[in-house]
Amino acid sequence: MIKVLQYSFYDLIRSRWSYVYFLFYLVLGFALLFLNNSISKAVITLMNVIVVLTPMIGTIFGIMYYYSSREFTELLLAQPLRRRTIFLGQYLGVALSLTLSLVFGLGLPFAFYGLGQSAEMGNFALLLLSGAFLTFIFVALAFIIGLRNDNRIKGFSYAILIWLLLAVIYDGIFLISLIIFEDYPLDKFTLIATMFNPIDLSRILILLKLDISALLGYTGAIFQKFFGTQTGLFTSLGVLIVWTLVPVYFIVRLARKKDF
């Protein structure tokens, strides 16, 4: 699996799209720091970019790589290798390459600006950690879609749909539910519904870490009461880990039965 991971990783690192992804975050980081002239303001602005763009890029890159490497995958399947070894190696290679592009693309401008001596070091680290979790989660979802659909058009359509569902549609349904049932106690419902969406969970963690939960109104008070504690922080990180491991389990399960 390590050899497959290394090949996939180096293959993507040499890809021009990886350089574009890296340069995008590099330019974005320098631009935000130049315009805001403040690390804290730049981190707040980056939050909206990370929680929306990172899942989309992870989904698109994941599904593109899965279909573009199909012939190489068939060649590997002809060798005495386990199926889960091949697909897990490819998945980890894609997820790690995208994560490193994100970390170095944003880390270099902030480090150059003096992040090491700033009080925003913890906030920035949580921002990158959330981006890394979202990358691993949505690349895994993309691989699951690819394993279940041999038709590329269907695969790309489902990949875009799953991103739209979690990034846009889920929030709309969530807000409508809060409005309809506003006369009922919704504390537990709000917390549980948030954990069913890794994008919302990452966004709330960053908002609370930046101490701007007042932007969420009454809902922010609920989140602050739970996620603002050490127990809430570790619980939310544990949920993100579960969100990462469960799709990996399904990749392994689908890989055993995958037949080209």
N, C-alpha and C positions, 0 to 999 in steps of 0.2 A: 504494500500500500504506500510506503514511503517513496518508492521509486516512481509510482504513478503520480503521487502528489507532487514530487519534484518536477516531473515532466510537465504536468499541467501548470504548475506555478511558473516555471521558467518560460513556458510557451505563452502564458498571458502577460508576463512581465515584458517580454519582447514585443507584445502586440502594441500597435499604435494607439488603440483605444485605452490601454492602461496609462499611457503617457498623457493622453487627453484628459482622462479622469484625474490623474495626479496634478497636471498643470491647471485644471479648473479650480481645484481646491487651493492650490498654491497662489494663483492670481486672486481668488476670492478672499483668502486670508489677508494678503497684503492690502487689497483694496479696502476691506472693512476696517482694518487697523488704521489705514491712512485717512479714511473718511470720518471714523468715529474718534480717532485719537485716544481711544480708551479700550483696554482689554475687556473689561466687564461688558461694555456696550457691544463690542464685537462678538462676544460669546453669546449674548442674548439674541443677536441677529442670526448667528449661525445655527441656533437651536431650530428655527423654522426650516432652514435649509436641510439640516441633517435628518430630521424626523420625516421629511417628505421625499427628498431626493435620494437618500441612501437606500431605502427599500426599493424604490423604482429602479435604480441602477443595478442593485443586486438581483432583482427579478429578471431584468432584461439581459444582463450579462450571463446569468445562470442558464437561462433557456437558450440563448444564442450559442453558448459554448457547448451545451449538451447536444444540440442538433448538428453543429458544425464539426464536432469530433466523433460523429457516429461511426464513420468508416474506421477510424483508429480504435474505437471501442470494440468493433466487431473483430478487428485483428487481435486485440488483447484477449477477447473471449475465446479465441481459438487456441490460446496458450493455456498451460496448466495453472491458471489463476482463479481464485475465488471471485465470484461476481461482486460480492460486497466490497472486496478489496479494490476492484477497479473503480466502481462508482463512488465509494467513499474517498478514494484518493483524488479523483477528479473534483468532487465537491469541495474538499478541503483546499485543493490548489486554487480554485476559483475564489473561494471565500477569503483565503489568506492574502491573495494578491490584491483584491479590492480593499481589504482592511488596511494593508500596508500603504496603498496609494492614499487612502483617507488620512491615516495617521501622519505620514510624512508630508503630505500636501498641506495639511493644516498646522502640523507641528513646527515645520521650519519657519514660517513667517512669525508665529507667536513666540518661538524661541529666540528669534532674531530681535523681536520687539522687547524682550526682557521678561518672558513669562516666569522664569525661574525665581525672580525676585518679587513676583506679584502675588497678591492674596487670592487671585483667581485661579491658581494652579489646580485646586481640587475641583472647581467647577468645570474647567477645561478638560480635566481628566475624565470626569463623569460624562461630558459631552462626547468625547472620543469613545469611551466604553459603550455608551448607548448606540453610537454609530456602528461599532463593531458587532454588537449583538444583533442589530437590525440587519446588517449585511449577512451574517451567518444564517439568520432565520429565513430571510427571503431568498437567498441562494438555494437553501434546502427546499423551500416550497417550489422553486422553479424546477429543481431536479425531480421532485415528486411529480409535477405536472408533465415533464418530459418523459418520465418512465411510464406514465399511464396513457400517453398519447403519442402514437407514432406519426400522426399527421402534424406537420409543422404549423400550419395555419391555425389549427385548433389549439396547439400548444401555446403559441404566442398569444392567441386570444384569451385563453384561460389565465395566462400569466399576467396580462394587463388587467384582466377582470379582478383577480385576487388582490392586486395592488390597489385598484380603485375601491374595492370593497373595504379594505382595512384602512386606507388613507382618507377616503372621502365619505363613502356611503354609510359606513358603520357609525361615524360621528353624527350624520344626519338622523339616522334611526335612533341613536342614543339620545340626542337632544329632543326629538319628538316625543320619545317615551317619558322624558323628564317633565315635559310640558303637560302631557296628557294625565300623568299620575302625580301632579304636583301636590295634590291634597293628601297624599299618602307618605309615610316615612320611607325615604329612598336612600338612606345612608348605606346600608349593606348592598343594595342593588347597584348603587353607583360604584362602589369599590370593586364588586365582583365583575361588573360589566367592563370596567377599565382593564382588569387583568386579562380579559379575553381578547384584548387588542394590544399587541406589543408596541405599536406606534404610539397609541395614547399613553400607555404606561411609561414609555421612555420620555415622552413630552412632559408628563406630570412630574417625573423624577427630576428633570432638569429645572422646571419651573420652581419647584420647592427648594432645590439646592441653591438657586439664584435668589431665593427669598422674594419672589414676585407672585406668590400664590394668590395675592389679593385680586389679581386680574381675573381669577376664576369665580369671584363672588362667594356665594354661600357654598358652592361646591368646593371652592378652594379651602374653606374652613374644614370641611370633611376630610379632604386629602391631607391637609396639614396635620390634622389630629392623628391620622394613621401613618401616612408615608413620612411625616416629619420626624417620627421617632426612629430609634435604632432598629426596633423590631420591624417597623414598616419598611425601612430601607432594605434590610436583609431579606424580608419577605418578597419585596418587589424584584430584587436581584435574583432571588431563587425562582420566581415566576419566569423571568427572562431566560434563565438557564433551562427551565423546563420547556419553554417555547423553542429553545435551540435543540434540545435533545430529542424531543418527540418527533419532529420532522426527520431527523437523522435515523431514528428507529424505523420510520416508514420507508426511507430510502433503502435501508438494509433489507427490509421485508419485501419490497417490490423488486429489488435487484435479484433476489433468489429465484423469482418466477419470471423474470424478464427474458423474452425469447424474440430475437430478431428474425 
